[in-house]
C-alpha cells in the first residue's frame, strides 16, 4: 500500500519492514520455541531459555551502548 500511493518515505518503509516486522518475527520465534518446550514439559529448559534470552539480550544492549559511548 505504501509503494502504490507513495505514502511513506523509503526510510520509513525500511523501518516498518525490517524494524517492526523483523521484531515481531524474532519475538514469535522465541515464544514459539518456549511454547514447544512447555508442551514437552521441559520446565528447566524453558526457564533457562527464556531467562537467559532476556538476560543476555540486556547484556548485549549494555555492551553495545558502552562501546558506542567509548567511540
C-alpha positions in Angstrom: 0.0 0.0 0.0 2.8 2.4 0.8 4.5 1.7 -2.5 1.5 2.4 -4.6 0.5 5.7 -3.0 3.9 6.9 -2.0 2.6 7.4 1.5 5.9 6.7 3.2 9.5 7.6 2.6 11.9 4.9 1.7 13.4 5.2 5.2 10.0 4.7 6.8 9.3 1.6 4.6 12.7 0.1 5.7 11.9 0.8 9.3 8.4 -0.8 9.1 9.5 -3.9 7.2 12.8 -4.6 8.8 12.4 -3.0 12.2 8.8 -3.7 13.2 8.1 -6.9 11.2 11.6 -8.2 12.0 11.0 -7.6 15.7 7.6 -9.5 15.5 9.1 -12.5 13.8 12.0 -12.7 16.2 9.7 -12.5 19.2 7.4 -15.0 17.6 10.3 -17.4 17.1 11.3 -17.0 20.8 7.9 -17.6 22.1 7.2 -20.5 19.8 10.4 -22.2 20.9 9.5 -21.6 24.5 5.9 -23.0 23.9 7.3 -26.1 22.3 9.5 -26.7 25.3 6.5 -26.2 27.6 4.5 -28.7 25.6 7.3 -31.2 26.1 7.2 -30.4 29.9 10.9 -29.3 29.7 10.5 -26.9 32.7 14.2 -26.4 33.3 15.0 -25.8 29.6 12.1 -23.3 29.1 13.1 -21.4 32.3 16.7 -21.3 31.2 15.9 -20.4 27.6 13.5 -17.6 28.5 15.6 -16.1 31.3 18.9 -16.4 29.5 17.5 -14.9 26.3 16.3 -11.9 28.2 19.4 -11.5 30.4 21.8 -12.0 27.5 19.8 -9.5 25.4 20.2 -6.9 28.2 23.9 -7.6 28.4 24.3 -7.2 24.6 22.4 -3.9 24.8 24.6 -2.7 27.7 27.8 -3.7 25.9 26.7 -2.1 22.6 25.8 1.2 24.4 29.1 1.1 26.3 31.0 0.6 23.0 29.2 3.4 21.3 29.9 5.8 24.2 33.6 5.0 24.1 34.0 5.7 20.4 
